[in-house]
Amino acid sequence: MATPTYKLYQRVANLPFGKAFFSHFVSAWAPYFGSISPKTIELRPGYAEVAIKKRKSVTNHIGTVHAIACCNLAEFAMGMVMEASIPDSMRWIPKGMRVDYRAKAGTDLVAKTRVEPMKEGESYVLPVYIEIFDRAGTVVCDATIDVYVSPKPKRTA
C-alpha cells in the first residue's frame, strides 16, 4: 500500500538532501506549490509534517505570511498525508476547504496533520484537519479539507 509519490519519499528521505529533493519534485509535479517552496519534514502513513520559510514572496502588506500561503501549505500537508495513507485501490481529490486564521503568522510555519486508516471499496468524503504553527508553537491557522475518496476505475484492456 503505497502510492508512487510515497514510494519516492521512502527511497530518498534518508539520503543527503533527500527530503529537499522530494519536496522540490512534488512542487514541480504540482506547480502551484512552487510559490511557497514547501519542505517535507516527516511523512508516514497517517501523518504528515511540512513547513515553509517566511520570505518576501509569501508575505502580505503587513509583513506576515499571507493567508493564501497558509491555505497552500495546508493543502500540501493534506496531499502528502493522503499520498502516504491511501489504499492502492482508491484515489482522492480535494472537495472543499474551511480555514480559520487564529493569529498573525510572523515566522516560518509548520503544518501537521493526521488521518486514520482509510476504508476501501465505497466512495466517501474524508475530512482532513490540518494545524499550522509558528516558531513559538502558536496555532496561526487551522483548516479542514474535505477529500473525496473513491475506488480507482477498473482498467480495461
Secondary structure, DSSP 8 states (H G I E B T S, - for coil): ---HHHHHHHHHTTSTTHHHHHHHHHHHHSGGGGGT--EEEEEETTEEEEEE---GGGB-TTSSB-HHHHHHHHHHHHHHHHHHHS-TTEEEEEEEEEEEE-S---S-EEEEEE------SS-EEEEEEEEEE-TTS-EEEEEEEEEEEEE------
